Amino acid sequence: MTEIYSPSYVQDLLGIDSSTLRKYAILLEGHGYSIHRNSKGHRGYFDKDVSTLRQ
């Protein structure tokens, strides 16, 4: 089973602020990259998303 990481976990993992993670996610989504959202619209990140954000 693939694990979905919370934004706060990804922030800690990458050493970035919440506003920076949100900005990167918005930029990626604006270029057609799909980031998982739950039923309430909150983002969740998979391993592939964390790898993309690292780059």
SULGIWO-V789984 format. One record per residue. N is the residue number from 1. PHI is phi in whole degrees, -180 to 180 (NA if undefined). PSI is psi in radians with two decimals (* if undefined). BURIAL is # if it has 9 or more other ideal C-beta (glycine too) atoms within 8 Angstrom, else .. Layout:
BEGIN
N & PHI & PSI & BURIAL
N & PHI & PSI & BURIAL
END
This chain:
BEGIN
1 & NA & 2.43 & .
2 & -87 & 2.32 & .
3 & -89 & 2.47 & .
4 & -105 & 2.18 & .
5 & -94 & 2.51 & #
6 & -76 & 2.73 & .
7 & -57 & -0.69 & #
8 & -65 & -0.63 & .
9 & -66 & -0.75 & .
10 & -66 & -0.69 & #
11 & -57 & -0.85 & #
12 & -64 & -0.72 & .
13 & -62 & -0.73 & .
14 & -92 & -0.21 & #
15 & 70 & 0.70 & .
16 & -125 & 2.83 & .
17 & -79 & 2.83 & .
18 & -62 & -0.65 & .
19 & -66 & -0.61 & .
20 & -69 & -0.77 & #
21 & -62 & -0.77 & #
22 & -62 & -0.76 & #
23 & -62 & -0.81 & .
24 & -62 & -0.74 & #
25 & -63 & -0.75 & #
26 & -64 & -0.73 & .
27 & -63 & -0.78 & .
28 & -62 & -0.80 & #
29 & -63 & -0.60 & #
30 & -66 & -0.41 & .
31 & -100 & 0.28 & .
32 & 92 & 0.04 & .
33 & -78 & 2.30 & .
34 & -97 & 2.14 & .
35 & -111 & 2.33 & #
36 & -58 & 2.44 & #
37 & -131 & 2.45 & .
38 & -82 & -3.03 & .
39 & -65 & -0.36 & .
40 & -94 & 0.00 & .
41 & 89 & 0.12 & .
42 & -81 & 2.45 & .
43 & -75 & 2.55 & .
44 & -133 & 2.55 & #
45 & -118 & 2.36 & #
46 & -96 & 3.01 & #
47 & -55 & -0.72 & .
48 & -63 & -0.60 & .
49 & -69 & -0.72 & #
50 & -63 & -0.73 & #
51 & -62 & -0.75 & .
52 & -64 & -0.76 & #
53 & -65 & -0.58 & #
54 & -64 & -0.61 & .
55 & -73 & * & .
END
